[in-house]
Amino acid sequence: MNRFEKYPRLTFLAVFFLLTVLLLSMVEFALNTIYAGSGLYRAGGNSETRALMMREWKRDRTRIFRAPKIRANDPRGPVQETYELRTDGHGFIWPSVIHDKPDMEIAFLGGSTTECLYIRPEFRFPYLIGRNLETQTKLKINALNAARSGNVTMHSLLNYLGKIAPRRPAYVVLMHATNDIGILGRFESYWNGTSSGLIETESTMATNTPVEKLFQNLLDATIPTTARFFSFKFKMVKHNIASLLGGNGKNAGTARRPDLQTDPAGHDPAADLERKKRLLDENFRPALLSFVRLVGAWGSQPVLSTQILVADREIERDEREGAFLSKKELQRAKLDSESLKIIHDYANAIIRETAKQEGALLIDLARARAWTREDVYDGLHLTETGSRRVADIMAKALLKKIEARRSGTPYGAAPGPAASAAAAGN
């Protein structure tokens, strides 16, 4: 009896292994030849998949968030221990798509101050604006809330392209300032190679265990093209199955916001403030300009809103959980309440200048009224009282434009030079 007859199972496994290696080698060679010949793709030793980040809440989900302690700082209330954030199949914060066949849609983009996480869903200002305008115009109106905590202007630009532009809403409202100040002050660029940047790579989104990483490295070293090919196909199948089955996960947690800045080491406050202004001019300004022109090109009226800030010593002394403008947090950002006000005012000035220059409708919330801690529980984020007031201000500005468009320009038409000039003048 020879060795093959003596150890049949071992022999079978050895032959199977050799045939598998041979087959994979042939597949790897074939794929590399095809991809290299077409110029589409060729795996390198350190190649990495990259993608632009929409940075949206996952679709068809419900999450429960515990309110931070600072949220209790609301003189008029009510304040709940937890708040619900639900998204629909389009990735909009519910309730957004009220009508299947609306007469008009208005989209809202921004960060946590537009998201209004710690406000009851029916009192978030985008929703209130939709209902307010619907009552006054007798039109069926969808108010689409596409905001997410931590987003900067460029994230909203990508979100607009990804899911709002195809809907051709009549108006697209953008409200950003604070997050842009923080991210640019910390990284000096929107393209910063971190989880708050614009480009997502396998390393920034990786959650693999050491064993999984070892296995991945082995695949990259042996059959990278084959591994990526089948990995992509598997993800596509998984995505299609998930889309068919739907999903509605529910969990509790607290929302995370990016830090305003970083190392509080010794620095020249005046020079640092000038640096922050320069960064806003070089990044925030062209981001706003890109947004306005892109929205107009796709047939909607761009609307820019300044952002509210109530910075005072009382807020700076508050050290409770979620105190975003506390002295400690501001020091990490190389700021104090006064310097934050200066740089925040500078960002709002850029918004006003861009709206006037480009003929976008400007809603100047920062100057609309004397905002107090009755309106913002931590200096930035709205209370329900503040949300109602913002809704009233924005609805009045939008109503004026809607009435003008109803008497002339069709809802979905892009604002021409005359309309742009009128918007700038108002």
C-alpha positions as CSV (number, residue, x, y, z in Angstrom):
1,M,0.0,0.0,0.0
2,N,1.5,3.3,-1.1
3,R,1.2,6.6,0.8
4,F,-1.7,7.8,-1.3
5,E,-3.7,4.7,-0.4
6,K,-2.6,4.8,3.2
7,Y,-3.7,8.5,3.7
8,P,-6.6,9.1,1.3
9,R,-8.1,12.1,3.2
10,L,-4.8,13.8,3.6
11,T,-4.0,13.2,-0.1
12,F,-7.4,14.6,-1.1
13,L,-6.8,17.7,1.0
14,A,-3.3,18.2,-0.5
15,V,-4.6,17.8,-4.0
16,F,-7.5,20.1,-3.4
17,F,-5.2,22.7,-1.8
18,L,-2.9,22.6,-4.8
19,L,-5.7,22.8,-7.3
20,T,-7.2,25.8,-5.4
21,V,-3.9,27.6,-5.4
22,L,-3.5,26.9,-9.1
23,L,-7.1,28.1,-9.8
24,L,-6.7,31.3,-7.8
25,S,-3.3,32.0,-9.5
26,M,-5.0,31.6,-12.9
27,V,-7.9,33.9,-11.9
28,E,-5.5,36.5,-10.5
29,F,-3.4,36.4,-13.6
30,A,-6.5,36.7,-15.8
31,L,-8.0,39.6,-13.9
32,N,-4.7,41.5,-13.8
33,T,-4.3,40.9,-17.5
34,I,-7.8,42.2,-18.3
35,Y,-7.7,45.2,-16.0
36,A,-4.1,46.2,-16.9
37,G,-5.0,45.9,-20.6
38,S,-8.1,48.1,-20.2
39,G,-6.3,50.6,-17.9
40,L,-9.1,50.3,-15.4
41,Y,-7.4,48.8,-12.4
42,R,-4.3,47.0,-11.3
43,A,-3.8,46.0,-7.7
44,G,-0.6,47.3,-6.0
45,G,1.0,46.2,-2.8
46,N,-0.6,49.1,-0.9
47,S,-3.6,49.9,-3.0
48,E,-6.6,51.1,-1.1
49,T,-10.2,51.7,-2.0
50,R,-11.3,55.3,-1.6
51,A,-14.8,56.9,-1.6
52,L,-16.2,60.4,-1.2
53,M,-18.2,60.7,2.1
54,M,-21.8,61.7,1.9
55,R,-21.9,61.5,5.7
56,E,-25.6,61.0,6.1
57,W,-27.6,59.1,8.7
58,K,-28.3,55.6,7.6
59,R,-31.6,55.1,5.8
60,D,-34.7,53.5,7.4
61,R,-33.3,53.6,10.9
62,T,-34.6,54.7,14.3
63,R,-32.1,55.7,17.0
64,I,-32.7,56.9,20.5
65,F,-30.2,59.4,21.9
66,R,-29.7,60.3,25.5
67,A,-29.7,64.1,26.0
68,P,-26.5,65.6,27.4
69,K,-26.8,67.3,30.8
70,I,-26.4,70.8,29.2
71,R,-29.7,70.2,27.4
72,A,-31.5,70.7,30.7
73,N,-30.5,74.3,30.5
74,D,-33.8,75.3,28.9
75,P,-35.9,77.9,30.8
76,R,-39.1,77.1,28.9
77,G,-38.7,73.4,28.2
78,P,-39.9,70.8,27.8
79,V,-36.8,68.7,28.1
80,Q,-36.8,64.9,27.7
81,E,-34.2,62.3,28.9
82,T,-34.1,60.8,25.4
83,Y,-34.9,61.9,21.9
84,E,-35.7,59.9,18.8
85,L,-34.0,60.3,15.4
86,R,-35.7,58.4,12.6
87,T,-34.7,58.4,9.0
88,D,-36.8,57.5,5.9
89,G,-35.8,55.5,2.9
90,H,-34.2,58.5,1.3
91,G,-31.9,59.2,4.3
92,F,-33.9,62.3,5.4
93,I,-34.7,63.0,9.0
94,W,-38.3,62.1,9.7
95,P,-40.8,63.6,9.1
96,S,-39.7,65.0,5.8
97,V,-41.5,63.4,2.8
98,I,-45.1,64.1,3.9
99,H,-46.5,64.0,0.4
100,D,-45.9,61.5,-2.3
101,K,-46.7,64.1,-5.0
102,P,-45.9,67.5,-3.5
103,D,-46.4,70.8,-5.2
104,M,-43.0,72.0,-3.8
105,E,-40.0,70.7,-1.9
106,I,-37.6,72.6,0.3
107,A,-34.3,71.0,1.4
108,F,-32.3,71.8,4.4
109,L,-28.6,71.1,4.8
110,G,-26.3,71.7,7.7
111,G,-24.8,70.2,10.9
112,S,-26.2,69.6,14.3
113,T,-27.9,73.1,14.5
114,T,-30.1,72.1,11.5
115,E,-30.4,68.5,12.6
116,C,-31.9,69.6,15.9
117,L,-31.3,66.2,17.5
118,Y,-32.5,67.1,21.0
119,I,-35.8,68.6,20.0
120,R,-39.0,66.6,19.5
121,P,-39.3,65.6,15.8
122,E,-42.5,67.7,15.2
123,F,-40.8,70.8,16.5
124,R,-37.6,70.8,14.5
125,F,-37.5,74.0,12.5
126,P,-37.3,72.4,9.0
127,Y,-40.5,70.5,9.6
128,L,-42.2,73.5,11.2
129,I,-41.3,75.6,8.1
130,G,-42.9,73.1,5.8
131,R,-46.1,73.1,7.8
132,N,-46.2,76.8,8.2
133,L,-45.7,77.4,4.5
134,E,-48.2,74.8,3.6
135,T,-50.9,76.5,5.7
136,Q,-50.2,79.9,4.1
137,T,-49.8,78.9,0.5
138,K,-52.3,76.0,0.4
139,L,-49.6,74.0,-1.4
140,K,-48.4,70.5,-0.6
141,I,-44.9,71.0,0.7
142,N,-42.2,68.6,1.7
143,A,-39.5,70.0,4.0
144,L,-36.5,67.7,3.6
145,N,-34.1,67.7,6.6
146,A,-30.7,66.3,5.3
147,A,-28.5,67.6,8.1
148,R,-26.1,65.6,10.3
149,S,-24.1,66.5,13.3
150,G,-20.5,67.3,12.5
151,N,-21.0,68.0,8.8
152,V,-19.2,70.9,7.2
153,T,-20.2,72.8,4.0
154,M,-18.4,70.3,1.8
155,H,-20.2,67.3,3.3
156,S,-23.5,69.1,2.6
157,L,-22.3,69.8,-0.9
158,L,-21.8,66.0,-1.4
159,N,-25.1,65.2,0.2
160,Y,-26.8,67.7,-2.2
161,L,-25.3,65.9,-5.2
162,G,-26.0,62.4,-3.8
163,K,-29.7,62.7,-2.9
164,I,-31.2,66.2,-3.3
165,A,-30.2,67.4,-6.8
166,P,-32.3,64.6,-8.5
167,R,-35.4,65.8,-6.6
168,R,-35.0,69.4,-8.0
169,P,-36.4,71.1,-4.9
170,A,-37.6,74.7,-5.3
171,Y,-35.3,75.9,-2.5
172,V,-32.1,74.5,-0.9
173,V,-31.3,76.0,2.5
174,L,-27.7,75.8,3.8
175,M,-26.6,76.8,7.3
176,H,-23.0,76.2,8.3
177,A,-20.2,78.1,10.2
178,T,-19.2,76.5,13.5
179,N,-18.2,73.1,12.2
180,D,-16.2,74.6,9.4
181,I,-14.4,76.9,11.8
182,G,-13.5,73.9,14.0
183,I,-12.4,71.5,11.2
184,L,-10.4,74.1,9.3
185,G,-8.8,75.4,12.5
186,R,-7.8,71.9,13.5
187,F,-6.7,70.3,10.2
188,E,-6.4,73.4,7.9
189,S,-8.2,71.5,5.1
190,Y,-11.5,69.7,4.3
191,W,-9.3,66.9,2.9
192,N,-7.7,65.9,6.1
193,G,-7.4,62.1,6.0
194,T,-9.6,61.6,9.1
195,S,-13.1,60.4,9.8
196,S,-14.2,64.0,9.5
197,G,-12.6,64.5,6.1
198,L,-14.2,64.2,2.7
199,I,-12.4,61.0,1.5
200,E,-13.1,57.7,3.2
201,T,-10.5,55.0,2.9
202,E,-10.2,51.4,4.1
203,S,-8.0,52.6,6.9
204,T,-10.4,55.3,8.1
205,M,-13.4,53.1,8.1
206,A,-11.7,49.8,9.1
207,T,-13.0,48.1,12.2
208,N,-11.1,44.8,11.6
209,T,-9.7,42.7,14.4
210,P,-6.0,41.8,14.4
211,V,-6.8,38.4,12.9
212,E,-8.9,40.0,10.2
213,K,-6.2,42.4,9.4
214,L,-3.6,39.6,9.2
215,F,-5.9,37.7,6.8
216,Q,-6.4,40.9,4.7
217,N,-2.7,41.4,4.5
218,L,-2.2,37.8,3.4
219,L,-4.8,38.4,0.6
220,D,-3.1,41.6,-0.4
221,A,0.2,39.9,-0.6
222,T,-1.0,36.9,-2.7
223,I,-4.2,37.5,-4.7
224,P,-5.1,41.2,-4.2
225,T,-7.1,41.6,-7.4
226,T,-9.1,38.4,-7.0
227,A,-9.9,39.3,-3.3
228,R,-11.1,42.8,-4.2
229,F,-13.1,41.5,-7.1
230,F,-15.1,39.0,-5.0
231,S,-15.3,41.4,-2.0
232,F,-16.9,44.0,-4.2
233,K,-19.4,41.4,-5.6
234,F,-20.2,40.2,-2.1
235,K,-20.9,43.8,-0.9
236,M,-23.1,44.4,-3.9
237,V,-25.2,41.3,-3.2
238,K,-25.3,42.1,0.5
239,H,-26.5,45.7,-0.3
240,N,-29.2,44.4,-2.7
241,I,-30.5,41.9,-0.1
242,A,-30.6,44.6,2.6
243,S,-32.4,46.9,0.2
244,L,-35.0,44.2,-0.4
245,L,-35.5,43.3,3.2
246,G,-35.3,46.8,4.6
247,G,-34.2,47.5,8.2
248,N,-35.1,49.4,11.3
249,G,-32.5,49.0,14.0
250,K,-33.0,50.7,17.3
251,N,-30.4,51.6,19.8
252,A,-29.6,54.2,22.4
253,G,-26.5,56.4,22.6
254,T,-25.2,59.9,22.5
255,A,-24.4,61.9,19.4
256,R,-20.7,62.7,18.8
257,R,-19.5,66.0,17.6
258,P,-16.0,66.8,16.3
259,D,-13.7,68.9,18.6
260,L,-13.4,72.5,17.6
261,Q,-9.7,72.3,17.5
262,T,-6.7,70.6,19.1
263,D,-3.5,71.1,21.2
264,P,-3.9,74.2,23.5
265,A,-0.1,74.7,23.7
266,G,1.4,78.2,23.8
267,H,0.5,80.3,20.8
268,D,0.0,83.9,19.7
269,P,-3.8,84.5,20.0
270,A,-3.8,87.4,17.5
271,A,-1.8,85.4,14.9
272,D,-4.0,82.3,15.5
273,L,-7.1,84.3,14.9
274,E,-5.7,85.7,11.6
275,R,-4.8,82.2,10.6
276,K,-8.4,81.0,11.2
277,K,-9.7,83.9,9.1
278,R,-7.3,83.1,6.3
279,L,-8.4,79.4,6.4
280,L,-12.0,80.5,6.1
281,D,-11.2,82.7,3.1
282,E,-9.3,79.9,1.4
283,N,-11.8,77.1,2.1
284,F,-15.1,78.1,3.5
285,R,-15.7,80.9,1.0
286,P,-15.1,78.8,-2.2
287,A,-17.2,75.9,-0.6
288,L,-20.1,78.3,-0.3
289,L,-19.5,79.6,-3.8
290,S,-19.5,76.1,-5.1
291,F,-22.8,75.3,-3.3
292,V,-24.6,78.3,-4.6
293,R,-23.6,77.8,-8.2
294,L,-24.2,74.1,-8.2
295,V,-27.7,74.4,-6.7
296,G,-28.6,77.1,-9.3
297,A,-27.2,75.0,-12.1
298,W,-29.6,72.2,-11.1
299,G,-32.6,74.5,-11.2
300,S,-33.2,75.3,-7.5
301,Q,-32.9,78.6,-5.6
302,P,-29.9,78.5,-3.2
303,V,-30.6,80.0,0.3
304,L,-27.8,80.8,2.7
305,S,-28.4,81.3,6.4
306,T,-26.1,82.8,8.9
307,Q,-25.6,80.9,12.1
308,I,-26.7,81.9,15.7
309,L,-24.1,82.2,18.4
310,V,-24.8,83.3,22.0
311,A,-21.4,83.5,23.6
312,D,-21.1,84.9,27.1
313,R,-19.2,84.2,30.4
314,E,-22.1,82.2,31.9
315,I,-22.0,79.7,29.0
316,E,-18.2,79.6,29.2
317,R,-18.3,78.7,32.9
318,D,-20.7,75.8,32.3
319,E,-18.8,72.5,32.5
320,R,-21.7,70.1,32.3
321,E,-21.7,67.2,29.8
322,G,-22.3,68.6,26.3
323,A,-21.1,72.1,27.1
324,F,-19.6,72.8,23.7
325,L,-18.6,76.3,24.5
326,S,-17.2,75.8,28.0
327,K,-13.9,77.4,28.9
328,K,-12.2,74.0,28.8
329,E,-13.5,73.2,25.3
330,L,-12.6,76.7,24.0
331,Q,-9.1,76.4,25.4
332,R,-8.6,73.2,23.4
333,A,-9.6,75.2,20.4
334,K,-7.2,78.0,21.3
335,L,-10.2,80.3,21.7
336,D,-12.2,82.1,24.4
337,S,-15.7,83.4,24.1
338,E,-14.5,86.7,22.7
339,S,-12.3,85.3,20.0
340,L,-14.9,82.7,19.1
341,K,-17.4,85.5,18.6
342,I,-14.9,87.3,16.3
343,I,-14.2,84.3,14.1
344,H,-17.9,83.3,14.1
345,D,-18.9,86.8,13.0
346,Y,-16.2,86.6,10.3
347,A,-17.8,83.4,8.9
348,N,-21.2,84.9,8.9
349,A,-19.8,87.9,7.0
350,I,-18.5,85.5,4.4
351,I,-22.0,84.0,4.1
352,R,-23.5,87.5,3.6
353,E,-20.9,88.5,1.0
354,T,-21.4,85.3,-0.9
355,A,-25.2,85.6,-1.0
356,K,-25.0,89.2,-2.2
357,Q,-22.3,88.4,-4.8
358,E,-24.1,85.3,-6.2
359,G,-27.7,86.4,-5.9
360,A,-28.6,83.8,-3.4
361,L,-31.4,84.4,-1.0
362,L,-29.9,85.4,2.4
363,I,-31.7,84.6,5.7
364,D,-29.6,86.5,8.3
365,L,-30.6,84.6,11.4
366,A,-27.7,86.1,13.4
367,R,-29.1,89.6,12.9
368,A,-32.8,88.7,12.9
369,R,-33.3,89.2,16.6
370,A,-31.5,89.4,19.9
371,W,-31.0,85.7,20.6
372,T,-30.7,84.5,24.2
373,R,-30.2,81.4,26.3
374,E,-34.0,81.0,26.0
375,D,-33.3,80.1,22.3
376,V,-30.1,78.1,22.5
377,Y,-29.3,75.9,25.5
378,D,-25.6,75.8,25.0
379,G,-24.9,78.9,23.0
380,L,-25.3,77.1,19.7
381,H,-28.0,74.5,19.6
382,L,-31.7,75.4,19.6
383,T,-34.2,74.9,22.3
384,E,-37.8,74.2,21.1
385,T,-38.5,77.9,21.7
386,G,-35.5,78.8,19.5
387,S,-36.6,76.3,16.9
388,R,-40.0,77.9,16.6
389,R,-38.5,81.3,16.3
390,V,-36.1,80.2,13.6
391,A,-39.0,78.5,11.7
392,D,-41.0,81.8,11.8
393,I,-38.1,83.9,10.5
394,M,-37.2,81.5,7.7
395,A,-40.8,80.8,6.7
396,K,-41.5,84.5,6.3
397,A,-38.4,85.0,4.1
398,L,-39.3,81.9,2.0
399,L,-43.0,82.9,1.7
400,K,-42.0,86.2,0.2
401,K,-40.0,84.4,-2.5
402,I,-42.7,81.8,-3.1
403,E,-45.4,84.4,-3.7
404,A,-43.1,86.2,-6.2
405,R,-42.4,82.9,-8.0
406,R,-46.0,82.0,-8.1
407,S,-46.7,85.2,-10.0
408,G,-44.0,84.6,-12.6
409,T,-41.2,82.1,-12.6
410,P,-42.1,78.4,-12.4
411,Y,-41.3,76.7,-9.1
412,G,-38.5,74.5,-10.4
413,A,-36.8,77.0,-12.7
414,A,-33.3,78.2,-11.9
415,P,-33.1,81.8,-10.7
416,G,-32.0,83.8,-13.7
417,P,-30.1,87.1,-13.6
418,A,-33.2,89.2,-12.8
419,A,-34.4,86.8,-10.0
420,S,-30.8,86.7,-8.7
421,A,-30.6,90.5,-8.6
422,A,-33.9,90.7,-6.8
423,A,-32.9,88.1,-4.2
424,A,-29.6,90.0,-3.6
425,G,-31.6,93.3,-3.2
426,N,-33.9,91.8,-0.6
